[in-house]
Amino acid sequence: MSDKTMTAEDVVGRLESGMTIGIGGWGSRRKPMALVRALLRSDVTDLTVVSYGGPDVGLLAAAGRIRTLVAAFATLDSVPLEPHFAAARQRAAFEMVELDEAMVMWGLTAAAQRLPFLPVRAGLASDVMRVNPSLRTVTSPYEDGEELVAVPALRLDAALVHLNRADAQGNAQYLGPDPYFDDLFCEAADAAYVSCERVVDTADLLKEGGPQSLLVKRAFVNGVVEAPRGAHFTSCVPDHDRDEPFQRAYVRAARDPEAWPAFEERFLSGDEDAYQAAVAAFHEEEA
């Protein structure tokens, strides 16, 4: 079996402007932030992003990298609305495809199964249909004759996800309370890249969790990046919680156009090691 380990820069080197990229996690939870930061250091732009959005969406929006966003929300969880996302929406910085949470899930499922769409009840009689006039309905061919929403497949050029553990071949494990939909993102993509808190031997994957924790299978993974605290400042339970003090600092800066350049220079102008060092210094100052 091949060794798929690589660096975040290797991953970004395989991405191209104009791609459709899915980003795993949920809000401000287990986002592949080290990969997002590496993407911000590149010149890749004009992206269609599919995400249960959090600071991944916010940072890419602030940098002007998003052409189209497909999302159910963009939140920081303890902060209801991601501030960079809100500002970008207010100035119509990108096209927005608003789907509800279930529709995103079934769109990814359709893509994973290589189907053009899946029929669902989600979205019927809601404003999702009004704000997305391109959505179509289908009628059940059976006796019930029920009208259903035909959710189109959300096929991805690439997926970026963050898990707790992975082996070098691409099997990846979550240890927190929720798998989110990281497996669907990987299966819906032509190429999937997993960052993780620690790369371990395959035999060690079952030392911390049961078989049900082995969420992502190697057949759907093209690259593995060991990135300790690579989800920061989002949570990656049980390895680390969300960094609430840092998130508050991020939100304050994001809401203040005069403060954001200084935050960006301090935390986002260098590589990942520089970012982690700057975060450590931030907490020393806060102590």
Legacy VTK file of the C-alpha trace (Angstrom):
# vtk DataFile Version 3.0
C-alpha trace
ASCII
DATASET POLYDATA
POINTS 287 float
0.000 0.000 0.000
1.331 3.405 -0.946
2.473 6.045 1.508
0.253 9.083 0.922
1.827 11.438 3.449
2.588 14.915 2.165
2.780 18.504 3.338
0.038 21.110 3.274
1.980 22.857 0.527
1.980 19.632 -1.500
-1.816 19.526 -1.204
-2.268 23.118 -2.304
0.113 22.481 -5.183
-2.482 20.058 -6.550
-5.294 22.614 -6.413
-6.077 24.998 -9.241
-8.001 28.223 -9.610
-11.602 27.685 -10.643
-11.977 24.362 -8.826
-14.934 23.256 -6.735
-13.557 22.477 -3.286
-15.425 20.891 -0.394
-14.275 21.689 3.125
-15.260 19.334 5.929
-16.081 19.994 9.560
-19.026 21.970 10.859
-19.094 25.645 11.801
-16.185 26.182 14.158
-15.610 22.478 14.712
-12.891 20.275 13.234
-12.130 22.444 10.252
-8.967 21.723 8.206
-7.600 25.147 9.051
-3.920 24.340 8.410
-4.884 23.394 4.855
-7.023 26.527 4.535
-4.122 28.660 5.737
-1.845 26.990 3.193
-4.450 27.730 0.526
-4.440 31.387 1.586
-0.659 31.471 1.085
-1.115 30.340 -2.521
-2.469 32.180 -5.547
-5.372 29.725 -6.030
-8.596 31.693 -6.430
-11.987 31.853 -8.192
-13.199 28.878 -6.146
-16.581 27.289 -5.697
-16.621 26.281 -2.030
-19.007 23.713 -0.546
-19.019 23.818 3.245
-20.964 23.716 6.470
-19.263 27.035 6.865
-17.087 28.410 9.620
-13.826 30.374 9.648
-12.746 28.448 6.544
-15.402 30.308 4.586
-14.702 33.549 6.440
-10.977 33.606 5.710
-11.384 32.623 2.068
-14.088 35.280 1.665
-11.905 37.934 3.297
-9.108 37.068 0.864
-11.426 37.269 -2.139
-10.899 33.636 -3.145
-14.558 32.566 -3.450
-16.535 32.868 -6.670
-19.516 30.786 -5.477
-20.381 29.510 -2.020
-22.665 26.507 -1.532
-23.596 26.354 2.139
-26.350 25.988 4.685
-24.750 28.511 7.060
-21.476 30.137 8.072
-21.126 30.261 11.855
-18.533 30.227 14.604
-20.961 28.365 16.887
-20.441 30.499 20.005
-20.648 33.477 17.622
-23.782 32.957 15.523
-22.645 34.546 12.249
-19.139 34.398 10.785
-18.182 38.093 10.466
-16.138 37.935 7.244
-18.886 35.893 5.616
-21.506 38.437 6.710
-19.497 41.344 5.325
-18.872 39.553 2.032
-22.558 38.734 1.625
-23.535 42.332 2.330
-21.274 43.569 -0.440
-22.287 40.711 -2.800
-18.690 39.539 -3.067
-19.647 36.097 -4.363
-22.596 34.113 -5.655
-24.430 32.254 -2.889
-26.256 28.960 -3.269
-28.273 28.596 -0.072
-29.320 25.053 0.784
-30.532 23.675 4.072
-28.366 21.268 6.065
-30.096 18.130 4.783
-29.915 19.269 1.168
-26.135 19.715 1.408
-25.863 16.225 2.913
-27.964 14.638 0.157
-26.178 16.633 -2.535
-22.892 15.180 -1.291
-24.481 11.731 -1.044
-25.655 11.933 -4.648
-22.161 12.932 -5.737
-20.608 10.127 -3.684
-22.902 7.638 -5.410
-22.284 9.279 -8.812
-25.974 10.067 -9.208
-27.182 13.290 -10.871
-29.561 14.065 -7.991
-31.439 12.550 -5.068
-35.121 13.172 -4.218
-35.707 14.556 -0.725
-38.469 16.235 1.266
-36.102 18.822 2.748
-36.737 22.316 1.431
-40.332 21.844 0.339
-42.617 24.751 1.275
-39.603 26.757 2.436
-37.782 29.828 1.168
-34.945 27.565 0.014
-36.991 26.977 -3.113
-37.623 30.697 -3.547
-33.979 31.783 -3.242
-32.828 28.912 -5.473
-35.138 29.097 -8.497
-32.890 26.619 -10.329
-33.982 23.796 -7.987
-36.413 21.351 -9.529
-38.982 18.946 -8.133
-39.788 15.398 -9.223
-42.894 13.285 -8.758
-42.643 9.819 -7.285
-43.387 7.213 -9.991
-45.179 5.054 -7.431
-48.769 5.157 -6.196
-48.091 7.877 -3.634
-47.290 10.377 -6.395
-45.448 12.550 -3.867
-43.667 15.681 -5.043
-40.050 15.826 -3.877
-37.099 18.177 -4.292
-34.476 16.909 -6.741
-31.278 17.935 -4.960
-28.452 18.089 -7.509
-25.216 16.242 -6.845
-22.506 18.387 -5.254
-19.585 16.900 -7.160
-16.207 18.200 -5.951
-12.849 18.538 -7.651
-11.151 18.271 -4.262
-12.063 17.826 -0.599
-10.175 19.042 2.454
-11.003 17.476 5.838
-9.399 17.227 9.288
-9.574 14.128 11.475
-8.027 13.139 14.788
-5.895 10.264 13.506
-4.868 8.793 10.160
-2.429 6.246 8.869
-0.053 6.863 5.995
-2.346 5.067 3.557
-5.292 7.396 4.153
-7.518 5.591 6.642
-8.735 8.315 8.991
-10.445 8.298 12.363
-12.587 10.715 14.330
-12.556 10.564 18.129
-14.988 13.344 18.983
-18.768 13.240 19.410
-19.743 13.734 15.767
-18.418 12.501 12.410
-20.053 15.465 10.640
-19.971 14.581 6.923
-16.248 14.309 6.272
-16.626 10.865 4.683
-19.179 12.202 2.196
-16.919 15.120 1.272
-14.113 12.669 0.486
-16.341 10.290 -1.468
-17.926 13.148 -3.456
-14.521 14.434 -4.609
-12.204 13.523 -7.450
-9.338 13.945 -4.963
-9.471 14.131 -1.166
-6.858 15.326 1.296
-6.939 14.555 5.015
-5.042 16.520 7.634
-4.886 15.012 11.092
-3.602 15.648 14.572
-1.316 12.631 14.339
-0.324 10.011 11.772
-0.186 6.578 13.411
0.408 3.000 12.349
-2.671 1.307 10.956
-2.750 -1.119 13.875
-2.900 1.802 16.304
-6.090 3.267 14.840
-8.224 1.076 17.085
-6.365 1.916 20.291
-8.421 5.062 20.953
-11.737 4.320 19.269
-13.841 1.431 18.054
-14.314 0.312 14.439
-17.164 2.812 13.987
-14.646 5.656 14.478
-12.815 4.699 11.262
-14.723 7.240 9.223
-12.653 7.744 6.068
-11.338 4.857 3.978
-8.017 4.948 2.177
-9.637 4.263 -1.207
-11.102 7.772 -1.143
-7.961 9.618 0.031
-5.150 10.992 -2.114
-3.022 12.643 0.538
-2.459 12.707 4.304
-0.963 15.662 6.181
0.142 15.434 9.801
-0.898 18.799 11.251
-0.930 18.967 15.074
-3.471 21.607 16.108
-4.234 21.869 12.423
-7.895 22.581 13.182
-7.063 25.623 15.342
-8.873 27.805 16.247
-11.789 25.454 15.745
-12.239 22.467 18.022
-10.892 18.988 17.454
-12.209 17.095 20.468
-10.690 15.290 22.354
-7.336 16.636 21.150
-8.278 20.261 21.804
-11.337 22.432 22.329
-12.190 25.523 20.344
-9.841 28.367 21.279
-12.496 30.804 22.463
-10.118 33.653 23.479
-8.458 33.539 20.076
-11.790 33.259 18.288
-13.001 36.369 20.117
-9.864 38.214 18.999
-10.483 37.016 15.431
-14.082 38.252 15.533
-13.097 41.667 16.903
-10.523 42.113 14.158
-12.813 40.782 11.437
-15.504 43.302 12.378
-13.071 46.215 12.252
-11.603 46.952 8.801
-8.852 49.005 10.421
-7.864 46.223 12.827
-7.932 43.308 10.393
-4.667 44.086 8.530
-2.703 43.956 11.809
-4.323 40.622 12.756
-3.606 39.263 9.286
0.018 40.404 9.433
0.551 38.876 12.860
-1.132 35.523 12.336
-1.464 34.847 8.609
1.611 36.302 6.932
3.930 33.371 7.672
3.868 29.610 7.426
2.053 27.195 9.744
4.892 27.105 12.284
4.817 30.903 12.437
1.036 30.810 12.943
1.260 28.356 15.833
4.075 30.384 17.424
2.047 33.587 17.120
-0.953 31.878 18.746
1.243 30.693 21.635
2.555 34.237 22.094
-1.019 35.558 22.030
-1.968 33.280 24.928
1.120 34.266 26.907
0.030 37.885 26.569
-3.513 37.008 27.627
-2.368 35.083 30.719
LINES 1 288
287 0 1 2 3 4 5 6 7 8 9 10 11 12 13 14 15 16 17 18 19 20 21 22 23 24 25 26 27 28 29 30 31 32 33 34 35 36 37 38 39 40 41 42 43 44 45 46 47 48 49 50 51 52 53 54 55 56 57 58 59 60 61 62 63 64 65 66 67 68 69 70 71 72 73 74 75 76 77 78 79 80 81 82 83 84 85 86 87 88 89 90 91 92 93 94 95 96 97 98 99 100 101 102 103 104 105 106 107 108 109 110 111 112 113 114 115 116 117 118 119 120 121 122 123 124 125 126 127 128 129 130 131 132 133 134 135 136 137 138 139 140 141 142 143 144 145 146 147 148 149 150 151 152 153 154 155 156 157 158 159 160 161 162 163 164 165 166 167 168 169 170 171 172 173 174 175 176 177 178 179 180 181 182 183 184 185 186 187 188 189 190 191 192 193 194 195 196 197 198 199 200 201 202 203 204 205 206 207 208 209 210 211 212 213 214 215 216 217 218 219 220 221 222 223 224 225 226 227 228 229 230 231 232 233 234 235 236 237 238 239 240 241 242 243 244 245 246 247 248 249 250 251 252 253 254 255 256 257 258 259 260 261 262 263 264 265 266 267 268 269 270 271 272 273 274 275 276 277 278 279 280 281 282 283 284 285 286
